[in-house]
Amino acid sequence: MDQKDIWNKRYSDAGKAYLFGTEPNRFLARREALLQGGHSAVSIADGEGRNSVWLAELGLEVTAIEISSVAIEKARHLAAARKAAVRFLQMDMLAPGWPPPALHNAFDWVIGIFIQFVGPEWRERQFEVMQQLTRPGGCILLQGYTPKQLQFGTGGPSAVENLYSEDILRNAFADWDIEELVEYEDDINEGTGHMGRSALIGMVARKPA
């Protein structure tokens, strides 16, 4: 199956429940004051809307990019229930020629929460897309798992090559101002998809003005 079919099945199998819950990712939520310094945000591989809806509730103009039609339908329901305005786009962020010129340098914040569904052969392209979306002086906020997560088995990919280390992120964003980069462990409870002790890494990096 391709990524669209894989994720449609995962979100469908969850039924009416939200696979990763309806509350925002904790690393993201704890940077609320920092995020409110911006005007616009895009959440890539947004899933069922938990992060994009929360960002909209902060007062940001929010676009959500997601490949799964099932996830977007659930995200729209969540946004409507919470009276949050989010622009949802069903799109494969790795598609040739994406993002379109209209979205280049368009966002103060580019948010990537647990987007480790690709290996090293696609990671460079994925990060390139995020960098293109970020306006000069804007930021990328990234949350992911480190290789130690394979010992916990509480969520994330099973392929070690998909996971992040500090060196991987420092090399990928070598020309950016990395304002925060931290590896840590935490107990998380994000639906049934992410639950339990986890080996995490978080980054905030600013694009040169």
Secondary structure, 3 states (H helix, E strand, C coil): CCHHHHHHHHHHHCCCCCCCCCCCCHHHHCCHHHHCCCCEEEEECCCCCHHHHHHHHCCCEEEEEECCHHHHHHHHHHHHHCCCCEEEEECCCCCCCCCCHHHCCCEEEEEEECCCCCCHHHHHHHHHHHHHHEEEEEEEEEEEECCCHHHHCCCCCCCHHHCCCHHHHHHHCCCCEEEEEEEEEEEEEECCCEEEEEEEEEEEEECCC
